[in-house]
Amino acid sequence: MKNKQLIIFGERLKELRLSAKQTQRTMGGLLNCTTSNYQKIEYGEINIPVTSLIILADYFDVTTDYLLVRSDERTH
């Protein structure tokens, strides 16, 4: 059974990626992982390292709390 927070994290990440008109392949490159591994992140199947979380928050200009489903506010 998937963790609900991981699923929401993945959904938020996908929404941000699509809004930025980026591909999963491009995002995998940003995180230095395979496209397949990035897809697993969006599908809520795996956790990501803290450094990847920071990279994503900076890239999309959102807070880590937003990505971690601790807040619905995207920015400070």
N, C-alpha and C positions, 0 to 999 in steps of 0.2 A: 504494500500500500504506500502510495506517495505521500509525502509530507505536504500538507496544505500550504504552508508558507513557501515551500520550494516551488509549488505550482504557481502561486501568485507572483513570486519573484520572476519566474520564467515568463509569465504573461506580461508583466510590466516591462521586462527587458525586450520582449518581442515588439510591444507597442512602441517603445522608444526607438528600436532599430528601424521599424517600418516608417515611423515619422521622419527619421533621418535619411530615409531612402538608402539604407545599407543592406547588403546581403549577409547571410550567415557566414559565408566564406570570408568576407571582409572582416567581420567581427571576430572570427576565429583567428585571423591574422593579427588583429589588434591584441588579442589575448595570448598569442603565441600557442594556439592549440589547433587541432584539426577541426574541419567543418563538422564532422560527426560529433566530436566532443562538445562543440558549441551548441549543436542541436540538442544534446542531452541536457544542457543547462537551461535552454528555453523550454524544454518539455518537463522540467522539474524533476529530472531523474538523478542529478548529481549536484553536490555542493561545489562552490568555487573557492579558491584561495582568497585571502584578504586582499592581497595585492591586485588580483583581478577585479575584485569589487571596487577598489579605489579607482582603478583605470576606467571602469565602466561609469562610475559616478562622475568622474572628471570629464569623460568623453561626452556624456549626455547632459552635463551641467545639472545634475540632480544630486540630492543628498544620499548618503549611504542608507540612512533610515528609510527613505522612500523605497529604495531597491529591496531593503530587508523587510519590508512590510511592517515597519514600526511607526510609519506616518504616511498620511495621504498627501502631505505637502511635498512638492517636488524640490523646492528651494528654501533657503533660510528666510 
